Amino acid sequence: MVIIALLAALLLPAVQKAREAARRTSCGSNLRQIGLAAANFESRSRHYPASWKSVPADASGNIHGWSCQAVLLPLIEQTSLYSKLNFDLSYEEAEVTDVEAADGTKIKLASARIPTYLCPSERRDEVKIEDGQAVDYPLNYAVNLGTWFVYDPQSRKGGNGVFYPDSKLRAADIEDGMSYTLCASEVKAWQPYYRNAGRPADGLRIPAATDEVCALGGEFKSEGGHTEWVDGRVHQTGFTTTFRPNERVLCEVGSKTYDVDWTNQQEGKSATAPTFAAVTARSYHVGGVNAAMMDGSVRWFADDVNLGVWRAYSTRNGGEIVPDNDHGR
Protein backbone atom coordinates (compact mmCIF):
# COMPACT_ATOMS: atom_id res chain seq x y z
CA MET A 1 0.00 0.00 0.00
CA VAL A 2 2.90 2.34 0.73
CA ILE A 3 4.34 1.68 -2.73
CA ILE A 4 0.94 2.37 -4.35
CA ALA A 5 0.63 5.61 -2.38
CA LEU A 6 4.11 6.71 -3.49
CA LEU A 7 3.33 5.92 -7.13
CA ALA A 8 0.05 7.82 -6.90
CA ALA A 9 1.85 10.81 -5.40
CA LEU A 10 4.36 10.75 -8.25
CA LEU A 11 1.74 10.33 -10.98
CA LEU A 12 -0.84 12.85 -9.72
CA PRO A 13 1.09 16.01 -10.73
CA ALA A 14 1.71 14.58 -14.18
CA VAL A 15 -1.97 13.72 -14.61
CA GLN A 16 -3.03 17.17 -13.46
CA LYS A 17 -0.54 18.80 -15.80
CA ALA A 18 -1.86 16.74 -18.72
CA ARG A 19 -5.44 17.65 -17.87
CA GLU A 20 -4.61 21.35 -17.72
CA ALA A 21 -2.78 21.13 -21.04
CA ALA A 22 -5.90 19.59 -22.57
CA ARG A 23 -8.11 22.31 -21.07
CA ARG A 24 -5.80 25.03 -22.35
CA THR A 25 -5.88 23.50 -25.85
CA SER A 26 -9.67 23.31 -25.76
CA CYS A 27 -9.77 26.92 -24.58
CA GLY A 28 -7.64 27.97 -27.54
CA SER A 29 -9.97 26.12 -29.88
CA ASN A 30 -12.95 28.09 -28.53
CA LEU A 31 -11.12 31.36 -29.10
CA ARG A 32 -10.19 30.32 -32.63
CA GLN A 33 -13.89 29.78 -33.38
CA ILE A 34 -14.71 33.24 -32.05
CA GLY A 35 -11.95 34.88 -34.09
CA LEU A 36 -13.08 33.11 -37.26
CA ALA A 37 -16.71 33.99 -36.51
CA ALA A 38 -15.80 37.69 -36.33
CA ALA A 39 -13.91 37.42 -39.63
CA ASN A 40 -16.84 35.63 -41.30
CA PHE A 41 -19.25 38.26 -40.00
CA GLU A 42 -17.13 41.00 -41.55
CA SER A 43 -16.97 39.09 -44.83
CA ARG A 44 -20.78 38.84 -44.96
CA SER A 45 -21.74 42.23 -43.55
CA ARG A 46 -18.75 44.33 -44.69
CA HIS A 47 -18.12 45.38 -41.10
CA TYR A 48 -17.39 43.79 -37.74
CA PRO A 49 -20.11 43.57 -35.10
CA ALA A 50 -20.26 46.24 -32.43
CA SER A 51 -19.38 45.45 -28.83
CA TRP A 52 -22.82 46.77 -27.86
CA LYS A 53 -25.72 46.84 -30.31
CA SER A 54 -28.06 49.56 -29.11
CA VAL A 55 -31.84 49.34 -29.08
CA PRO A 56 -34.59 51.84 -28.17
CA ALA A 57 -34.41 53.13 -24.60
CA ASP A 58 -36.72 51.75 -21.95
CA ALA A 59 -39.17 53.81 -19.86
CA SER A 60 -36.32 54.90 -17.57
CA GLY A 61 -34.21 56.11 -20.48
CA ASN A 62 -31.71 53.24 -20.19
CA ILE A 63 -30.48 51.32 -23.22
CA HIS A 64 -29.74 47.62 -22.75
CA GLY A 65 -27.77 46.75 -25.85
CA TRP A 66 -26.91 43.29 -27.14
CA SER A 67 -23.41 41.88 -27.02
CA CYS A 68 -21.10 41.06 -29.89
CA GLN A 69 -21.21 37.47 -28.63
CA ALA A 70 -24.99 37.37 -29.13
CA VAL A 71 -24.65 38.67 -32.69
CA LEU A 72 -22.03 36.02 -33.50
CA LEU A 73 -24.17 33.05 -32.37
CA PRO A 74 -25.10 31.74 -35.85
CA LEU A 75 -21.40 31.67 -36.76
CA ILE A 76 -20.51 29.39 -33.85
CA GLU A 77 -23.23 26.82 -34.63
CA GLN A 78 -25.89 28.37 -32.39
CA THR A 79 -28.39 29.25 -35.13
CA SER A 80 -31.35 27.79 -33.25
CA LEU A 81 -30.81 30.02 -30.23
CA TYR A 82 -29.98 33.02 -32.42
CA SER A 83 -33.32 32.65 -34.21
CA LYS A 84 -35.07 33.31 -30.88
CA LEU A 85 -33.34 36.66 -30.33
CA ASN A 86 -35.25 39.82 -31.11
CA PHE A 87 -32.74 42.60 -31.71
CA ASP A 88 -35.55 45.15 -31.95
CA LEU A 89 -35.97 44.79 -28.20
CA SER A 90 -33.44 45.19 -25.42
CA TYR A 91 -31.94 41.99 -24.08
CA GLU A 92 -33.78 42.67 -20.80
CA GLU A 93 -37.14 42.63 -22.59
CA ALA A 94 -36.23 39.76 -24.89
CA GLU A 95 -34.77 37.58 -22.17
CA VAL A 96 -38.20 36.91 -20.69
CA THR A 97 -38.80 34.72 -23.72
CA ASP A 98 -38.67 31.01 -22.92
CA VAL A 99 -36.61 28.73 -25.14
CA GLU A 100 -36.64 24.95 -25.10
CA ALA A 101 -33.53 23.19 -23.83
CA ALA A 102 -32.33 19.85 -25.17
CA ASP A 103 -34.12 17.97 -22.38
CA GLY A 104 -37.42 19.64 -23.24
CA THR A 105 -37.51 22.04 -20.30
CA LYS A 106 -38.23 25.73 -20.76
CA ILE A 107 -35.44 28.11 -19.81
CA LYS A 108 -34.91 31.85 -20.03
CA LEU A 109 -33.11 32.85 -23.21
CA ALA A 110 -30.21 34.58 -21.43
CA SER A 111 -29.66 31.58 -19.14
CA ALA A 112 -28.75 29.27 -22.01
CA ARG A 113 -25.25 27.82 -21.69
CA ILE A 114 -23.05 28.53 -24.74
CA PRO A 115 -20.23 25.93 -24.70
CA THR A 116 -18.01 27.89 -27.11
CA TYR A 117 -18.04 30.85 -24.72
CA LEU A 118 -16.81 28.84 -21.71
CA CYS A 119 -13.28 27.73 -20.86
CA PRO A 120 -12.98 24.19 -19.41
CA SER A 121 -10.85 25.65 -16.61
CA GLU A 122 -13.60 28.00 -15.38
CA ARG A 123 -14.29 27.11 -11.74
CA ARG A 124 -17.85 28.43 -11.68
CA ASP A 125 -19.44 27.10 -14.86
CA GLU A 126 -22.91 27.69 -13.47
CA VAL A 127 -26.02 29.70 -14.21
CA LYS A 128 -26.80 32.93 -12.33
CA ILE A 129 -29.85 32.60 -10.09
CA GLU A 130 -32.04 35.51 -9.02
CA ASP A 131 -35.17 35.06 -6.87
CA GLY A 132 -34.90 31.32 -7.38
CA GLN A 133 -34.88 31.56 -11.17
CA ALA A 134 -32.08 30.98 -13.67
CA VAL A 135 -31.57 34.31 -15.45
CA ASP A 136 -28.10 34.53 -17.04
CA TYR A 137 -25.14 32.38 -18.00
CA PRO A 138 -21.54 33.62 -17.70
CA LEU A 139 -18.77 33.55 -20.29
CA ASN A 140 -14.96 33.41 -20.42
CA TYR A 141 -14.17 35.15 -23.71
CA ALA A 142 -14.42 38.91 -24.09
CA VAL A 143 -13.84 41.15 -27.09
CA ASN A 144 -11.14 43.80 -27.42
CA LEU A 145 -12.29 47.32 -26.51
CA GLY A 146 -8.83 48.88 -26.53
CA THR A 147 -6.65 50.31 -23.82
CA TRP A 148 -8.86 52.46 -21.55
CA PHE A 149 -11.38 54.80 -23.24
CA VAL A 150 -14.42 52.88 -24.52
CA TYR A 151 -17.24 55.24 -25.53
CA ASP A 152 -18.59 58.80 -25.32
CA PRO A 153 -22.41 58.85 -25.58
CA GLN A 154 -22.46 62.53 -26.56
CA SER A 155 -20.05 62.40 -29.49
CA ARG A 156 -20.66 58.66 -30.12
CA LYS A 157 -16.93 58.30 -30.44
CA GLY A 158 -15.44 54.92 -29.58
CA GLY A 159 -12.10 53.73 -28.27
CA ASN A 160 -9.02 52.42 -30.04
CA GLY A 161 -9.91 48.73 -29.96
CA VAL A 162 -11.60 46.68 -32.68
CA PHE A 163 -15.01 46.79 -30.98
CA TYR A 164 -16.98 49.59 -29.32
CA PRO A 165 -20.68 50.53 -28.98
CA ASP A 166 -22.52 50.76 -32.31
CA SER A 167 -19.27 50.51 -34.24
CA LYS A 168 -19.15 49.34 -37.85
CA LEU A 169 -15.43 48.97 -38.36
CA ARG A 170 -14.20 47.23 -41.50
CA ALA A 171 -11.19 45.04 -42.16
CA ALA A 172 -9.52 48.05 -43.78
CA ASP A 173 -9.74 49.88 -40.44
CA ILE A 174 -7.41 47.34 -38.81
CA GLU A 175 -4.35 49.22 -39.99
CA ASP A 176 -1.93 47.53 -37.61
CA GLY A 177 -2.49 44.18 -39.31
CA MET A 178 -4.86 41.30 -38.54
CA SER A 179 -2.20 39.09 -36.97
CA TYR A 180 -1.02 41.97 -34.73
CA THR A 181 -4.43 43.01 -33.40
CA LEU A 182 -6.40 41.33 -30.63
CA CYS A 183 -9.92 40.12 -31.28
CA ALA A 184 -10.82 38.39 -28.00
CA SER A 185 -9.17 37.19 -24.80
CA GLU A 186 -9.94 35.11 -21.77
CA VAL A 187 -11.65 36.63 -18.74
CA LYS A 188 -12.86 35.13 -15.47
CA ALA A 189 -16.56 34.77 -14.83
CA TRP A 190 -18.13 36.14 -11.64
CA GLN A 191 -15.62 39.00 -11.56
CA PRO A 192 -15.81 41.65 -8.79
CA TYR A 193 -16.01 45.18 -10.18
CA TYR A 194 -16.85 48.83 -9.61
CA ARG A 195 -19.24 50.63 -11.94
CA ASN A 196 -20.98 53.96 -12.51
CA ALA A 197 -18.57 56.30 -10.79
CA GLY A 198 -19.77 58.79 -13.42
CA ARG A 199 -16.58 60.82 -13.47
CA PRO A 200 -16.16 63.39 -16.26
CA ALA A 201 -13.66 62.70 -19.02
CA ASP A 202 -11.45 65.58 -17.86
CA GLY A 203 -8.78 64.15 -15.60
CA LEU A 204 -9.62 60.51 -16.25
CA ARG A 205 -6.16 59.48 -17.37
CA ILE A 206 -5.17 55.85 -17.72
CA PRO A 207 -4.04 54.52 -14.31
CA ALA A 208 -0.27 54.29 -13.92
CA ALA A 209 -0.60 51.64 -11.21
CA THR A 210 -3.26 49.22 -10.01
CA ASP A 211 -3.64 50.91 -6.62
CA GLU A 212 -5.04 54.01 -8.34
CA VAL A 213 -8.18 52.12 -9.32
CA CYS A 214 -9.62 51.77 -5.81
CA ALA A 215 -9.74 55.55 -5.38
CA LEU A 216 -11.83 55.96 -8.53
CA GLY A 217 -14.82 54.54 -6.65
CA GLY A 218 -18.27 53.66 -7.90
CA GLU A 219 -20.91 51.07 -7.10
CA PHE A 220 -19.28 47.79 -6.05
CA LYS A 221 -20.47 44.38 -7.22
CA SER A 222 -18.77 41.43 -5.56
CA GLU A 223 -19.32 38.90 -8.36
CA GLY A 224 -21.33 40.45 -11.19
CA GLY A 225 -18.78 40.82 -13.99
CA HIS A 226 -18.69 38.50 -17.02
CA THR A 227 -21.88 36.74 -15.94
CA GLU A 228 -24.20 37.76 -18.80
CA TRP A 229 -23.31 36.76 -22.38
CA VAL A 230 -26.26 38.78 -23.73
CA ASP A 231 -25.10 42.11 -22.25
CA GLY A 232 -22.81 44.17 -24.50
CA ARG A 233 -21.36 46.36 -21.77
CA VAL A 234 -17.59 46.18 -21.31
CA HIS A 235 -17.70 44.71 -17.79
CA GLN A 236 -19.78 41.80 -19.08
CA THR A 237 -18.46 40.90 -22.53
CA GLY A 238 -15.37 43.06 -23.13
CA PHE A 239 -11.86 43.63 -21.85
CA THR A 240 -9.27 46.41 -22.00
CA THR A 241 -5.48 46.39 -21.81
CA THR A 242 -5.11 48.95 -19.06
CA PHE A 243 -3.20 46.29 -17.15
CA ARG A 244 -1.31 43.17 -18.18
CA PRO A 245 -2.99 39.74 -18.24
CA ASN A 246 -3.87 38.39 -14.78
CA GLU A 247 -2.50 41.51 -13.07
CA ARG A 248 -4.09 41.75 -9.65
CA VAL A 249 -6.01 44.97 -8.92
CA LEU A 250 -6.56 44.64 -5.19
CA CYS A 251 -9.13 46.78 -3.36
CA GLU A 252 -10.42 46.41 0.18
CA VAL A 253 -14.20 46.48 0.50
CA GLY A 254 -15.47 46.06 4.00
CA SER A 255 -13.28 43.44 5.63
CA LYS A 256 -12.37 41.62 2.39
CA THR A 257 -9.87 42.18 -0.42
CA TYR A 258 -11.04 41.72 -4.00
CA ASP A 259 -9.21 41.56 -7.34
CA VAL A 260 -11.40 44.04 -9.24
CA ASP A 261 -12.30 45.55 -12.58
CA TRP A 262 -13.50 49.14 -12.92
CA THR A 263 -15.95 50.86 -15.29
CA ASN A 264 -16.63 54.58 -15.10
CA GLN A 265 -20.11 54.33 -16.59
CA GLN A 266 -22.20 51.46 -17.92
CA GLU A 267 -22.93 51.96 -21.61
CA GLY A 268 -26.54 53.02 -22.11
CA LYS A 269 -27.03 54.22 -18.53
CA SER A 270 -26.09 57.87 -19.08
CA ALA A 271 -26.48 60.32 -21.96
CA THR A 272 -23.43 62.30 -20.87
CA ALA A 273 -20.94 60.30 -18.77
CA PRO A 274 -18.24 58.56 -20.84
CA THR A 275 -17.22 54.93 -20.44
CA PHE A 276 -13.62 54.29 -19.42
CA ALA A 277 -12.72 50.82 -18.22
CA ALA A 278 -9.94 48.80 -16.62
CA VAL A 279 -11.32 45.31 -17.34
CA THR A 280 -8.39 42.92 -17.16
CA ALA A 281 -7.86 39.75 -19.19
CA ARG A 282 -7.70 36.86 -16.72
CA SER A 283 -7.57 33.06 -16.79
CA TYR A 284 -7.17 30.02 -14.56
CA HIS A 285 -4.21 28.82 -16.66
CA VAL A 286 -0.83 29.20 -15.01
CA GLY A 287 1.27 32.03 -16.37
CA GLY A 288 -0.91 33.78 -18.93
CA VAL A 289 -4.00 33.91 -21.13
CA ASN A 290 -5.05 32.64 -24.53
CA ALA A 291 -6.15 35.31 -27.00
CA ALA A 292 -7.56 35.27 -30.53
CA MET A 293 -6.13 37.64 -33.11
CA MET A 294 -8.15 39.27 -35.87
CA ASP A 295 -6.82 36.79 -38.45
CA GLY A 296 -8.35 33.89 -36.47
CA SER A 297 -5.04 32.67 -35.03
CA VAL A 298 -4.63 32.09 -31.29
CA ARG A 299 -1.65 33.22 -29.25
CA TRP A 300 -0.50 32.78 -25.68
CA PHE A 301 0.27 35.99 -23.79
CA ALA A 302 2.34 35.58 -20.65
CA ASP A 303 1.50 37.46 -17.47
CA ASP A 304 4.80 39.32 -17.67
CA VAL A 305 4.34 40.51 -21.25
CA ASN A 306 5.60 44.06 -21.64
CA LEU A 307 2.65 46.39 -20.91
CA GLY A 308 3.42 48.57 -23.93
CA VAL A 309 3.42 45.50 -26.16
CA TRP A 310 0.15 44.22 -24.67
CA ARG A 311 -1.51 47.59 -25.27
CA ALA A 312 -0.08 47.78 -28.80
CA TYR A 313 -1.78 44.49 -29.66
CA SER A 314 -5.14 45.96 -28.57
CA THR A 315 -5.06 49.05 -30.81
CA ARG A 316 -6.33 48.80 -34.37
CA ASN A 317 -4.37 51.70 -35.83
CA GLY A 318 -1.68 52.70 -33.35
CA GLY A 319 1.13 52.23 -35.85
CA GLU A 320 3.28 50.35 -33.34
CA ILE A 321 6.03 47.97 -34.43
CA VAL A 322 5.66 44.86 -32.28
CA PRO A 323 8.33 42.11 -32.21
CA ASP A 324 6.75 38.82 -33.21
CA ASN A 325 8.11 36.91 -30.23
CA ASP A 326 7.47 39.53 -27.56
CA HIS A 327 3.96 38.48 -26.57
CA GLY A 328 5.09 35.34 -24.82
CA ARG A 329 7.56 36.97 -22.49
N, C-alpha and C positions, 0 to 999 in steps of 0.2 A: 504493500500500500504506500510505503514511503517513496519507493521508486516511481510509482504511478503519479504521486503528488508532485514529485520533482519534475517529471516529464511534462505534466500539465502546466506547471509554472513556467517551464521553458517555452512551451508551445503557445501559451495564451497570448503573449505580446505579438508573436508572429501572425497569429490568426486575426487579432484585432487590427494589426497593420494592414493585412490583406483586405479585410472588410472595409476599412476606411479608404483604401486605394480604389476599391470597387465603387464606393459611394461617391468619391471625388470624380471618377470617370463618368458615372451616371449623371452627376451634377453638370459636368461639362457638356454632356450630350443634350441636356435640357436647354442650356444656354445657346448651344449651336442652333437648336430648333427655333428659338426666339429670334436670334440674329437673322436667320434665313427667312423667317416669317416677316420681319420688318423689311428686308430687301424685296421680298415678293410683293408686299403691300405697295412699296414704292413703284415697282415695275407695273403694277396694275393701275394704280391711282395717280401716278406721276408726282406723288409726294409721300413723305413718311407720315404716319399717324401722329397726332398731337399727344402730349403727355396727359392732357385733360381736355376732353371734348365737351364744350359747354352746351347747356340746354337752357330753356327759359327759366327765369327765377321763380322760386316758390313764393308763397304769400308773405313770407318774412323778408323777401328780397335776396335770399341766399341762392347760389347756383351750385348744384351738386353734379359736377361733370363726370363723365365716364372716363375710365382709364385707357391708356394705350393697350394694356393687356386684354381688356375686354374687346377692343376693336380687332385685335389680332387672333381672336379665338378660331375663326374658320381656317386659319392658316397653320394651326397646330392641331388639326383634326378634332376640333370641338364645334363643328358646324351645327349639330343638333341644339346645343345650348345657345349658341350665337343666334339661332333663328328665333329664340324666345325673347331676346333683348329688344327693347323699344327705345331707340336712341332719341326719339322725340320727347321722351320723359326723362326726368332725372333718375339716377340709379336708385335714389331713395323711394321714389314713387314706383318705379318698375320692379324693385326687389320684393314687393309684396306678392308678385305673381308666383304661383306655385309651379314647379316643374317636376316631372316624374323621374325619380332615380332608377337605377338599374334594377333594384329589388321591388319596384312598383310603388314605393312610398312617395308621398308628396313632400318636397322640400322647398324652402325659399331659394329663389334664383341665386342670390348672392352667397348662399351657404354651400353651393356646389363645390366640391373639391376638384381642382384642376391639377392633375398629376404633373404636367409639364412645368408648372409654376412652383413646384415644391422640391427642395433638395432632400435626398435620402438621409442626410445628416441632421436635418431640423429636429430639435428635441421636443417641440410642441406642435406636431402635425395633427392639429385638432381644430374643430369648428368653434367659433366664438358664440357663446350663449348669453342671451339677454332675456330676463324675465322668463326663464325656463324654455326659451325657444332658440333654435339654431338660426343665426342671422347672417353671419359672414364667415368666409374661410380665408386664412392668411396666405401669404406667398413669400417666396425667397429670392425672387429675381426682379430687380427694379431697373428702370430705364434711366439713361444719362441726362440729367438736367444741368450739367455744367459745374462750375466751380463754387458758386455762392449765390449770385443773383438769379432768380427764377422768373419773376413776372411782375409787371407793373400794370394794374387794372385800368389806370387812367390813360396811359399811352398805348397800352396793349403790346408793349415791347417785351420780348422774352430774353432769356439768358443766353449764354454762349455754348450750351450743350446741343445735342441733336434733337432733343424733345423739349417743348415747353407748351403752356396752355394755348390751344387753338392755333398751333403752328401748322404750317404746310411746307416744310422744308423739302427740297428736292436733293437728289444725289449730287447735283452740281454744286449745292451749297456746302458739301462736305469737302472743303478746300484742302484740308490737311491730309486727305487720303483715307480711304475706307479702312485699310489695315492699320491705321494709326489713330483711329477715333473710336472711342468706346460706344457701344450700343446699350449693353445691359451688364449688371454685376450682381453678385450675391448680396443679400441683406438678411438679417435675422428677423424672424417673425416675433410678434409680441414685444416690440421694442419700446422702452420708456422714452418719452419725449416731452419737450415744451412746445407750446403753440400759442399763436395769437397774442404775442407781446404788442403788436401793432405799432412798432417804432417807425418813425419816418425814415425815408431813404437817406437823408442827410446824416452823416456820421455813422452809418451802418457799414463800416469797413469789414473786410474779411478778417476773422479772428487770427491773430498771430500765434495763439496758443490755446490749448483746449480749456484751460481754466478761465478764459474770458467768456465762455459760453454761459456758465451758470449765472453770471451777473446780468445777462440779457433778459432773463425772466420770462414770464408768460404763464399760461395755464398748464399745469403738469399732469401728464397721463402716465401712469406707472407701467402700462403694458399695451398701449393702444396702437403703436406704430406697426405698419406692414401686416395688418390683420384683415384688410379688405381689398380683395383683388379688383373689385368693381370701381373703387374710388380713385380718381385720377390725381389727387393731391400728392405733393412730393413726399410727405411723411408716410404715405401708404404705398405708393407704387413707383417712387423715384429714389434717386440718390444723387449726392453732389460730392465733389472731390475737395471740399474744404480741408478735410484731414485724410491721412493715409488709410489704407485698408486696416480694419480691426483696431484702429487707434482708440484708446479708451478716453471717453469724455466724462469724467467723474464729477457728479454733483450730489451734494447732500440734501436730501429732502426729508424733513422730520428727523428720524433717528437712523435712516438708511442711506446708503450710497448707491447711486444708479449710474450706469453707463448710458448716456442720453444722446438723443438727437435734438435739434432745435429748428423751429420754423417760425419766422416772424409773423406770418399771417397766412391762414389757410386760403388757398385759391377759392374764389367765389363767395367768400364771407365778408368782404369789404370792397367798396367801390373806389377806395382811395389808398389804403395801406398796401405797400408792395410786399411781395413774397421773396424773402431771402431764406436760405436754408443750409444748415450743416447737418446733412443726413448721410451718415458714414456707411460705406460698404463694409459688411461684416459677414463672417462665416464661422462654422464650427470646424472647419478644416484647420489643421495646424500650420501656421506660418504664412497664410495668405488667403486670397480669394480667386475664384474663377471669374472671368469676365468675357463676354462676347464682343467682338469688334464689328464694325459696320459691314465688313465683307463676309460675315458669317463665321469667321474663324474664332477659336476660343483660346485665350491666353491665361496664364497663371501670373498673378501679381503678388509679389511677396509683401509682407507687412512692412518691411524696411525699404520699400521702393522710395526713391528720391521723390519728395513731395512735388517739386517742380515738374518732374517727369509725369507723375500721376495726374496732375492737373492738366498738363499738356495733352495727354491722351483723351481728356474729357472735352476739350474745345474743338469745335468744328472748323474754325478758320483762324486759329491763333498764329499760324505761320511758324510754329516751333519746329526745330530739327531734333528729333528724338532718336537716340541710338537704339538699334533694333534689339539689343540684348539687355537693355537697362531696366525693363519692367520686372525682371525676375530677381532683382537684387534687393 
